[in-house]
Amino acid sequence: MKNSIFPSSTIGILGGGQLGKMMAVEAKLMGFQVAVLDPAPNGPCAQVADIHIQAALDDIHGAIELAKHTDVITYEFENVDIELAKELEARGKLPQGHRALEMTQDRGNEKQALTEAGVPVAPYRLIERPEQLQPAIAEIGYPCVLKTTRGGYDGKGQWKLECEADVKAAEEAIQTNGNCVLEAWLPFDKEISVVMTRGRFGEITLFPIPENIHEDHMLKQSIVPARVEGDVVEKAKKAALRIAEHIQFIGTFAVEMFVVNNGIYVNEMAPRPHNSGHYTIEACSVSQFGQHIRAICGLPLLEVKTPYAAVMTNVIGEDMHKYLQQLEAFEDCFVHLYGKDAVKPKRKMGHVTKIGQHVENLVVE
């Protein structure tokens, strides 16, 4: 699929959350039409799309209907049904293909792909049966962490093992959940991510590297530029480019990493725009979403210029009241609320971004 897609064409988006909405907004600004497949009657993306196909995300008939209305299709989440992705790929509508999805949907596949790419990862073992756990611990040592290969996010599907007393519960988790990955527990100094875009013709652009702060297993804040040594930045970029070359993905893609004693270890990947890249909307010459639309449509990528430092903070359910009734919440920041149907604790409802000339002068809450 090498032919470029030009404005006035229709871009289809699998998934109707906030990432889809921000993709759609960029596409609309460029003159594209947007169709979304989403089961929610009034999700964030459906609020700005021209066409809304209300169907389950794994509904092959809904996906085929989406293909009928669109010239190219992308996705806003990585748990796309693989058979559905293959069908859209066979129809010439999914330039991102299914390969990156297969890698990132399964932690075992992901670890093996990262190893093949030659980038540093924490020592790990693949676990299929409970009796494999003890020998794996003997090789990796305590502390370590057991993760389900599928379905875990924001800290779910993970168990930290610090001593022999934790083994039984971990074996029960394997029995219940099936395949898992056992990883060494890294005493990391910081978490960072590399958000990059690869075009249809192999060209790659990288955004400045954010330092990511998590709270309760969720991203709370991204600080740009990351407060790390210069050689850490270069190591992170080099690892990201190796992954890009190995996977040959199309579009915006994120790689999360741990910084340990001036070195980096790749933790996981996301084959789509990423929460830690939201700062690019205001702080860069082109956002991760604008670059993504260009990539999937086969249009030239823009040079990424970064005139500002930035701090992006997620707005979760507990914070929403400020942005609905307090003027001061809007001072010196850009507010993005996603339009979700219900405010819930720990649910990402939006984000705010502050920009300036120097990150030291930005308030880090």
Salt bridges, closest charged atoms under 4 A:
ASP50 OD1 - LYS28 NZ 2.68
GLU65 OE1 - LYS68 NZ 3.88
GLU65 OE2 - HIS69 NE2 2.96
GLU78 OE1 - ARG272 NE 2.53
GLU83 OE2 - LYS86 NZ 3.82
GLU87 OE2 - ARG91 NE 2.61
GLU89 OE1 - HIS98 ND1 2.63
GLU102 OE1 - HIS98 NE2 3.76
ASP106 OD2 - ARG150 NE 3.58
GLU116 OE1 - HIS246 NE2 3.38
GLU128 OE1 - ARG129 NH1 3.87
GLU131 OE2 - ARG129 NE 3.11
GLU139 OE1 - ARG125 NE 2.44
GLU162 OE1 - LYS160 NZ 3.81
GLU183 OE2 - LYS111 NZ 3.12
GLU183 OE1 - LYS147 NZ 3.39
GLU191 OE1 - HIS214 ND1 3.50
GLU211 OE2 - LYS190 NZ 3.29
GLU211 OE1 - ARG227 NE 2.89
GLU215 OE1 - LYS220 NZ 3.50
ASP216 OD2 - LYS346 NZ 3.02
GLU256 OE2 - HIS274 NE2 3.43
GLU282 OE2 - HIS336 NE2 2.77
GLU318 OE2 - LYS346 NZ 3.69
ASP341 OD1 - ARG347 NH1 3.22
GLU365 OE2 - LYS354 NZ 3.90
